[in-house]
Structures are given as C-alpha cells and as structure tokens.
Amino acid sequence: MAAKAQGFQKQKRTSSILLNLTLSIICFIWLLPVIGLLITSFRNSQDIFTSGWWKVFPHREYQNTRQIILDPSVDVNGPMTVEGVTASFDEFRNGVTAPTGEKLTWYGNKRTRTIDVAEQKWVGFSAALSLKNYISVLSGKSVTFTDASGREVVTRGPALGSAFLNSLAVTIPATIIPILIAAFAAYGFAWLNFPGRKLLFILVVAMLVVPLQIALVPILQDYTRLNLNGTFLAIWLAHTGFGLPLAVYLLFNYIALLPREILESAFLDGASNFTIFTSLILPLSIPALASFAIFQFLWVWNDFLVALIFLGDKNRVVTSALANLVGERGQDWHLLTAGAFITMILPLIVFLALQRYFVRGMMAGSVKG
Amino acid sequence: MENSMGDKSKGNGGVGTWLLTNLGRILISLVVPIGLFVILWQGFMFLRDSNAPQLVLVLVAIVWGVGGVAALFWVTNWLVEKMPKEWTRRIQPFVFVGPAIAIIAWFLFIPVIRTLILSFQNDISNAWVGFANYIFAFTDRVMLDAFRNNLLWLVFGTFFSVSLGLVIAVLADRSRYETVYKVLIFLPMAISFVGAGVIWKFIYAYQGLGVGIQEIGLLNGIVVAMGGTAQPWLTQAPWNNFLLIIIMVWLQTGFAMVIISSAVKGIPAELLEAARVDGASEFKIFFSIIIPSISGTLITVTTTIVIFSLKLFDVVYVMTGGNFGTNVIANEFYLQRFTYGNAGRASAIAIVLLIATLPVMIYNLRQFNERRAF
C-alpha cells in the first residue's frame, strides 16, 4: 500500500517536472524574439552585420591563426596537397578541414597562392555591448560609427527622443479625456432619467465593434476643413471617439451596480448630481477607471494607423517614427532594434506594474472597434 | 442653485434691484464661458504655432487638453445649475451624456452613413458612380488576393492563437509557477505592432548569398546551422503570409490564454476529481469536460480575434507593405485612400469591413436587450 502511494507520488513528481519543462520551453520560445532584439540593440553596427546576435554567447568559432603561401611550383589548376589534405582550388576556396581539425580556406583568387589556416577557438566572452545605438536613435544628433567595411561614417539619428515626448503628449490626454467623458456619460445613463436614454445607450452598444476604418475618410475631410490635421487636439478627439463606446459600456456596467443607498442618502443631503459624481462616484469607480485607463493607454501608445493618418509627419509619435525608420533605414538594425525597444519600454513597464487591472478590464470588456 | 431667480427678485422688491442682480448674473454667466473659450482658443493656437521647446509644448498640451475638458464640464454644469430648478433637472442629464454621444456620433455613427455615401462616389467624391467601387471591391484581382490572405489570417491566426492559448491556460493551471508563465506569454500584448514588426523582421532577416556572409536573422541562422540554405523569407508567396500570421499568434495567444484561463478556473474541481476517480485519461478530461465547460468563453475569444484579424493593418504595412502577395483588406484600404487618393474605393472597402463585423454587432445588441439593464 505504502509502496503504491510512493509510486504514485513519484509519478506525480515526474509529471510535474515534465509540465514545468514544457511550459518553460514555450515561454522561452515566446521570449526569444525579445531577447534577440534586446541583445542586438546593445551591439555595435559592425558586429550586428557580421554575426548573429546569438554569437555574443560563448561558442566555438574558427579563427585564422596563420597563412600558408604555396610554392610557385604547385599547379593551382590541379589537385594540391596542403597540410595533409588533397583538394582542388574550388574545394579549398569553400574551405577544407585538415586532419588536425584546422580549416584551410583559400584567400582571394588563384593568383594569391595563399591559404588561411583557421583553428576552432572559444570566443564571445567579451561581447562588446554599449548604449551607443540608444544615444544615436534618441538624440537626432550626428553620430560617428564604423561601418561594416571599417570606414568611419557620420549619420544623423532619427530623433526618437522627440517622438517619445510627442507620444506622451498624445497618450496622456487621449487616455484621460475619454475616461472623464465616459464616466460622466456612464453616470448619466445609470442614475439620471431623460428621454431617449435607452435609444442613446443602444447607439453606444452598436458602435462597440465598428471598425475605425469606417471613420477615417470622413473625419479626415472634416479635419482638413477645420485645419486640424497634425494637431494634438485632432488625435485626442479621434482616439476619444474610437475609445468612447467601450469606455462608456465598461464604466456603465460598473457604475450601475454601485449600491443605490449611497447615492440616495447623498441626494437627501441635498447634494447636486455634479457633487455626487465628483465626490462619490469617481472615487468609488477607481478600479473600473484604472482598468480602462491601462487599456486605452496601451491602445493609444501602440496605435499606428490613427497617428499615421491624423498626425502625419508633424508631431510624429514613436510608432510612426519607428515605422518610418523601417522604411528609410530598413537594414540599419542597430537603430531599428534600439528604436523598437524605446517604443516598447513604457508600455511594458505600465503593463507589468498594473497587469492585474488590465486583466480585470479585459474580462469585463468586449471587443473594441 | 439654492433658489430660483423669481423668488429672489420678489424678496428684494423693486424692479431696479431685480434687474441689477439678474443682469449681474447674466453677465457672469456670459463672461465665464467666454473667458474659458478664449483661454482654450489661445492654448490651441499656442500649441499649433509656437516654437517653444518641445518639453514645454508637451506639458502645455497635457494640461490644456485634460484641464480643458474638465473645465468645460464644470462650466457647463455650473451654468445649468444656475437655471430654474425644473430646467436644471431636464438639461443636466444631457450635460453628462451629451459630450459622449456627440463625439460618438461625430466619430463613429455619422461616418458610417457618410462613408456609405462616399462609397457610391468617385475618387474625389464629386460624382456618383453607382456600384463601381463595390464591383472593384469584390472582383478586382488585388482585392481577391487581399480577401484570400485575410481568410488565411482569420482561419490560421485565430485557430493557433485560441488553441495555443487554451493549451497553455490548461497546462499553467496545474503548475505552481502559473503567474510567471502567464505574464511571460502575455507580455507581447504590451508591444505595438510596429515594434513587433521590427522584432520579427529581424528574425526573418536575409543577408544574401556570398562568400563569408553570415546570416544574422534567427530563422536563417537555424536553417543554416541545420545544413539548409538561407532564404529571403518575406518575399516568398504564399508562405510569407504564414510567417506574418506567426507574429499575430505571438501577440494574441496571451490574450486568449488569460480569458480562457479564468474560465478554466471556473470549472468545479469536483467534476474533474470525479472524472479522475473514474479513471478518465487527462486527454479525455480535456476534450470531454474542459472544452465543453468553457465553450462560451471560447466562442467569445474566437470572435474577438476574428474581428481583430479582419482589421489587421500595421503588421503587413511594416513588414512587407502588402507586397509579395501579402496584401490584406485593411492595407488595401490605406493604399486606396492615402497612396492612390481614391476615396470612393477606400470607402467601399471600409463598408465591406463593417459588413464583416455586422453579425457581432447584432449579437451584442441582442445580448444587451436580453440583459434588460434598463
């Protein structure tokens, strides 16, 4: 009996190890892309181009140790014997492994008569990592670096620092404004009586999943007419408009469920609706407000389409600055990786710090248009 | 206000005083909102035209935007509460609800109608063209390709996101380190599509052929290490679509996992215990207890991701720009409107997207009606 229980315990432990192993592997695969990005962003541009980012970890690699100059008597057109290996010129050019474990590679064309000898050695313990890429991508100032062929190159950085500030100027109001407007509306729908109340709320529910593409063409017309394109106000309004249905819906679900007695006693004390709203409802709804705030913050910060259309090149935000970088400097991985990480850092911090609220908001919410 | 205007005037007597107090009130009622508008207008002009240091502009923008909205609410409410009580009672709800409704109407409801009208007009919206734009949207080679690709996104993207999310949720539920795993899988949710695009573009990077060239993209690195030849992955149709779909799966699995995970936790433990006592295998429990118990949640998650994949734009725009046979509907919308300047065709495409989401809209409305929240 005891033996059986022990066997069962053992089986349970193995399956638990297996389970955690599986999950760890999945998580590792999930994180690998980000790890690659992060490591690359700290490498200098020359290294990025000549080796994969995984080469920063210690590994064995062939390194040239010496050169052999062939005797003029050797016929380069026929098979040649060098260091105990016999091979043709083409084979040497692609590299031949000698019995000693060394690798023989022909240097240049036939006339050089030179063969590089490489030995496998451990490398990668002293990976050259620096913050240079970040400085160059943030500042927009001229930065000097050495390119793949060893030349000194001077380039202007893409000024992601200023895009970062713009993103803040877009995101903070575009998060708070819809929350404020939606909270007022949710209170109105939940606790005030007025004609057309149900019809108007049906409108809100109907607009929940409308794809925002539907609005882009007409709204752009309006903005052009009002000369609003490229202003912060334009993009705040747009994000407010696209975020409001979900905000009103979420906050209504929360505010409508607040205990009736609290409000009634406040009314009896002669408090006006405005006072009740600002001093009772808002403080009580903080969990719901926070959930939506994180949602909207991540959505606005990570948005690309709305910023691309309504801001364009003026007041460029991080996502469009990064997308622009992809277009203009698509091969400059030292800038792209550092830039991508700069766009990610703030949402990652917000997300990790407040993920509990985020998950709660997601459970309560539905689909955003 | 504590008293209506009429009461006060009678109490004080004398037409002159009455006129004076009320004139004062009317004046204040006019001056305050006008003053607010002037301040807000000045702020707007400053933000648009000033050459002040960027940090200053950003701070002013934040204060002006947030403060402005709060001030507008406060002043409007203050005005309404100054009115006779009956009026206040009638108008105040609209002060609360009005701004939200007005903005939703301007940015979503009216655009539906305006886009519908535009979709029957030509590229610069000055002549009617009948159904020409819809004929384009449903028969043009470009659009048919986009539809096919969107279908790939919809089927494979959704399937893999939901099933991976389901498997991870169920597995993580049994582990002691559940939270750690879930946060890690969920992490990509915080990353923008543009950022994710860069991350994955680097994974698919291709250096070209030549002596001594080392592949720097992870995928080609793995392929070469296993003895294969490096490929320019993103240009090879139709497989490049799947490489792009992987990005969406990477981003969306976390979402599916979190929602499904909480549904899995809702399954009564006794039910699972009873099945185990009866000797049911874990696979049998998974397919005949867990999945049926959370089918409602699975449907919700699937719908959400389906809608999401329909509107997908950023990934394709950043990775391939819709070239090499990877175009999707939302990207074609962007190209039509902003590259070719054809508002009519773009509007027709937007309406097609709207129609695709219509079933969900109807479902939402039905749910709302059944709940009888009102």
Interface residues (C-beta under 8 A of the other chain):
Chain A: S16 L19 N20 T22 L23 S24 I26 C27 W30 L31 L32 P33 V34 G36 L37 T40 I48 F49 T50 S51 G52 W53 W54 R93 S162 L165 N166 L168 A169 I172 P173 I176 I177 L180 I181 A182 F184 A185 Y187 G188 F189 L192 N193 F194 R197 K198 L200 F201 I202 L203 V204 V205 A206 M207 L208 V209 V210 P211 L212 Q213 I214 A215 L216 V217 P218 I219 D222 T231 F232 L233 W236 L237 A238 T240 G241 F242 L244 P245 V248 F252 A256 S272 N273 F274 F277 L298 W301 N302 D303 F304 L305 I309 V318 T319 S320 L322 A323 V326 W333 L336 T337 G339 A340 T343 M344 P347 L348 V350 F351 L352 Q355 V359 M362 M363 S366 V367 G369
Chain B: F44 L47 R48 Q54 L55 L57 V58 A61 I62 G65 V66 V69 A70 F73 W74 N77 E81 R90 Q92 P93 F94 V95 F96 V97 P99 A100 I101 I103 I104 A105 W106 F107 L108 F109 I110 P111 V112 R114 T115 L118 I168 L171 A172 R174 S175 R176 Y177 V180 Y181 V183 L184 I185 F186 L187 P188 M189 A190 I191 S192 F193 V194 G195 G197 V198 I199 W200 K201 F202 I203 A205 V211 Q214 E215 I216 G217 L218 G221 W250 F255 V258 I259 S262 T300 T303 T304 I307 F308 L310 K311 F313 D314 Y317 V318 A330 F333 Y334 R337 F338 A343 A346 S347 I349 A350 I351 L353 L354 T357 V360 M361 N364 L365 F368 A373 F374
